[in-house]
Amino acid sequence: MSTIEFNQMLMSNVDFLKPFAVTLTRDTESAKDLFQETLYRALANRDKYSVGTNIKAWLYTIMRNVFINNYRRKAKQNVLFDHTPDDFLLNQNQSATTNGALVSINMKEIQHALKSLPEIFRGPFVMYYEGFKYYEISEMLGEPLGTIKSRIHFARKLLKLQLKRY
């Protein structure tokens, strides 16, 4: 297959990549970068494309792999290295606590406040607190995204009322 034929076939099959990039990144600017990187990799690896292979599947695979590699690269950047003789790994998100008893009392009050929330608000709020994204919670609970955001918002408001001294 000549370069011109490959380029024409590539350009006639790239429209489906933009929505897929947005789905993966959840950000239009990152999606544009991912789209460009995918096209660059497809052109750079033209010789690895076998004639007759499904070009859409090939492009999907390239985009997915680029996305995964970028995600892993970003995850590694969140770890700091301490170059002392013991070579400890430090996590940026750790924090020190000075009084364990006070923290225990505070956590009991917070847990009590959480348990007093109506289940309709508690479930999505706890999932959000555990690190799930809004769209993931929406998919897991089978509820619309706006409903999930609203429930988490109301859960926060109720918790603020119950935990005024914090």
SEFISE-146549 format. One record per residue (C-alpha): residue in one letter; chain; z, y, x. Coordinates in steps of 0.02 Angstrom, whole numbers, plus 50000, padded with zeros to 5 digits. Each point is the difference from the previous one (the first is absolute). Last residue first. Example, Ala and Ser with C-alpha at 12.3 -4.5 7.8 and 13.67 -1.06 7.14 Angstrom:
REM SEFISE-146549
 residu chaine     z     y     x
      S      A 50357 49947 50684
      A      A 50033 49828 49931
END
This chain:
REM SEFISE-146549
 residu chaine     z     y     x
      Y      A 53103 51088 49229
      R      A 50134 50067 49883
      K      A 49886 49993 49850
      L      A 49975 49812 50002
      Q      A 49983 49966 49813
      L      A 49887 50148 49964
      K      A 49895 49967 50154
      L      A 49983 49817 49950
      L      A 49934 50049 49828
      K      A 49871 50118 50077
      R      A 49945 49869 50125
      A      A 49979 49870 49862
      F      A 49899 50127 49900
      H      A 49879 50024 50147
      I      A 49987 49812 50029
      R      A 49958 49975 49816
      S      A 49869 50138 50002
      K      A 49914 49932 50156
      I      A 49994 49826 49922
      T      A 49929 50067 49836
      G      A 49868 50100 50093
      L      A 49944 49844 50094
      P      A 49974 49900 49840
      E      A 50109 49844 49981
      G      A 49966 49820 50051
      L      A 50166 49985 50091
      M      A 49925 49940 50163
      E      A 49845 50110 49987
      S      A 50099 50158 49962
      I      A 50125 49961 50138
      E      A 49857 49983 50123
      Y      A 49921 50163 49939
      Y      A 50163 50095 50023
      K      A 50024 49934 50177
      F      A 50134 49871 50038
      G      A 50131 50047 50128
      E      A 50164 49926 49936
      Y      A 50040 50167 49918
      Y      A 49840 49987 49898
      M      A 50048 49824 49943
      V      A 50175 50061 49957
      F      A 49928 50145 49899
      P      A 49874 49890 49907
      G      A 50136 49879 49943
      R      A 50137 50128 49965
      F      A 49899 50108 49879
      I      A 49960 49870 49864
      E      A 50163 49912 50044
      P      A 50103 50149 49940
      L      A 50099 50073 50145
      S      A 50183 49948 50009
      K      A 49964 49874 50137
      L      A 49929 50139 50110
      A      A 50155 50108 49974
      H      A 50111 49852 50045
      Q      A 49895 49970 50157
      I      A 50018 50183 50048
      E      A 50188 49996 49973
      K      A 50016 49840 50101
      M      A 49890 50075 50137
      N      A 50112 50153 50012
      I      A 50156 49892 50015
      S      A 49920 49893 50136
      V      A 49939 50155 50094
      L      A 50176 50070 49998
      A      A 50069 49837 50067
      G      A 49868 49988 50138
      N      A 50036 50172 50072
      T      A 49887 50057 50141
      T      A 49829 49943 49948
      A      A 49853 50002 50119
      S      A 49819 50012 49941
      Q      A 49851 49889 50027
      N      A 49827 50058 49945
      Q      A 49929 50034 50173
      N      A 50024 49820 50056
      L      A 50044 49980 50182
      L      A 49941 49854 50104
      F      A 50112 49968 50149
      D      A 49931 49983 50177
      D      A 50164 49949 50087
      P      A 49965 50104 50156
      T      A 49969 50154 49893
      H      A 49823 50034 49944
      D      A 50041 50024 49815
      F      A 49845 49959 49900
      L      A 49971 50082 49832
      V      A 49925 49906 49853
      N      A 49905 50098 49866
      Q      A 49836 49992 50098
      K      A 49990 49812 49973
      A      A 49980 50024 49812
      K      A 49858 50123 50027
      R      A 49903 49874 50107
      R      A 50031 49864 49872
      Y      A 49929 50109 49861
      N      A 49849 50048 50106
      N      A 49964 49816 50037
      I      A 50017 49955 49816
      F      A 49882 50139 49946
      V      A 49870 49954 50131
      N      A 50011 49818 49946
      R      A 49978 50044 49816
      M      A 49852 50112 50038
      I      A 49912 49868 50106
      T      A 50031 49866 49870
      Y      A 49933 50109 49859
      L      A 49845 50037 50106
      W      A 49964 49815 50027
      A      A 50032 49962 49816
      K      A 49878 50137 49951
      I      A 49872 49940 50127
      N      A 49995 49823 49925
      T      A 49926 49901 50144
      G      A 49812 49972 49995
      V      A 49971 50070 50174
      S      A 50155 49974 50106
      Y      A 50094 50157 50049
      K      A 50073 49989 50176
      D      A 49857 50104 50075
      R      A 50043 50145 49885
      N      A 50173 50010 50078
      A      A 49993 50185 50046
      L      A 49918 50044 49835
      A      A 50130 49905 49899
      R      A 50141 50072 50107
      Y      A 49938 50177 49972
      L      A 49980 49970 49814
      T      A 50178 49934 49989
      E      A 50070 50144 50103
      Q      A 49913 50124 49885
      F      A 50071 49918 49843
      L      A 50174 49990 50076
      D      A 49995 50185 50044
      K      A 49941 50045 49824
      A      A 50137 49890 49925
      S      A 50131 50086 50108
      E      A 49943 50167 49926
      T      A 49998 49931 49822
      D      A 50171 49920 50007
      R      A 50056 49838 49916
      T      A 49946 49910 50160
      L      A 49937 49833 49934
      T      A 49941 50055 49829
      V      A 49919 50156 50073
      A      A 49906 49891 50125
      F      A 49943 49885 49860
      P      A 49937 50149 49900
      K      A 49898 50058 50151
      L      A 49933 49827 50047
      F      A 49901 49970 49839
      D      A 49872 50133 50047
      V      A 49963 49916 50167
      N      A 49865 49874 49950
      S      A 49837 50101 50005
      M      A 50053 50080 50164
      L      A 50029 49832 50083
      M      A 49833 49927 49942
      Q      A 49910 50154 50064
      N      A 50093 49995 50165
      F      A 49963 49814 50022
      E      A 49815 50026 49963
      I      A 49992 50145 50124
      T      A 50091 49901 50135
      S      A 49879 49855 49983
      M      A 50049 49831 49930
END
